[in-house]
Amino acid sequence: MNEGSADRWLTVAQFDARIEELRPEAERHVVGQHVISQVLLKRFATPFGSNGLKLVPFNLDHPDRLHKMASPRECGKVKHFARFASASLEQVWGRLETRIPDAALAVDRGDVFQHEQHVQTLKNLIALHLVRSLHYRDVHERIFTKVYTEQRTALLTEQSDLLRLAVLQRSGLHLTGAQGLAAAADQILQPYLTTFENGADFRIRIEDTFAKAKEMISAAGLENLVPATGKFLLGDTPALAIQQSEDRTAFNVAIGDSTAIVLPFGPRHLLVGRTPRNGMDIAPAEMVTFLNQLQIEAAQEWV
């Protein structure tokens, strides 16, 4: 799936039907929503006395600040990630996350590739963190703003005659001035703006994108990298679709343009999706450093 391409969008009928299906759930919210699964955060946490598992979140905006330990429950959360029917969206994620512990045990034992169901679960976990991310939400907002602006501009310029005709047929009014034309364009586009502002558009598209991402990642292989030395870091945007060429590596590209998708799965494991084969490999020290640098560069605030 390429963000912004025509095949990204649901049909109007599908979109409207899904909104109506979710409308009874619209006000049921989870205020603090994890964009990083707690089960994944726990793999990076260590026991701290009688206080349970703890992480050390590093704030990139305030590197000199005292970094306090926090529990996995406190980390990787966004207060209002989804604002429309978020409780039902949490159920979508939960159906996958309940399968992660068994897959994680297989990774730690070293026999994960003997269990296809665990391999598929890990691929789906990569897809989950690609779309349930601050990066995806930013992309969604940029695309909507771009498309909305383009549509409004078109209604006021090359499609203005069609807009005047539509208003005349519907109301019998002749639009003459620019102000009336703009008001008519805004009225036509208002339903789309409303679903964007109340979060319904994002809620529906992220669920649809998750399904498409799972399909694309499932079709390729999965590798488990183990560091020769050092440990993998986890950033607040952990799943990265990367595109490598001879002279550069770009990250946060569209899935269809990526050469690999990486997701740290603990200090001693890193999952790589969209590979030619399934298998395990050793990451040399320079690769571990490079992958950790990507986590830091992609992070919005925390590592």
Salt bridges, closest charged atoms under 4 A:
GLU20 OE2 - ARG23 NH2 2.89
GLU21 OE1 - ARG18 NH1 3.07
GLU25 OE1 - ARG28 NH1 2.60
GLU27 OE1 - HIS29 NE2 3.88
GLU97 OE2 - ARG132 NH1 3.05
ASP108 OD1 - ARG43 NH2 2.95
ASP108 OD1 - HIS269 NE2 3.66
ASP111 OD2 - ARG109 NE 3.15
ASP111 OD2 - HIS115 NE2 3.66
GLU150 OE2 - LYS146 NZ 2.77
ASP161 OD1 - ARG164 NH1 3.61
ASP186 OD1 - ARG152 NE 2.62
ASP201 OD2 - HIS140 NE2 2.96
ASP201 OD1 - ARG205 NE 3.22
GLU207 OE1 - ARG18 NH2 2.95
GLU207 OE1 - ARG203 NH1 3.18
ASP208 OD2 - LYS212 NZ 3.24
GLU223 OE2 - ARG277 NH2 3.90
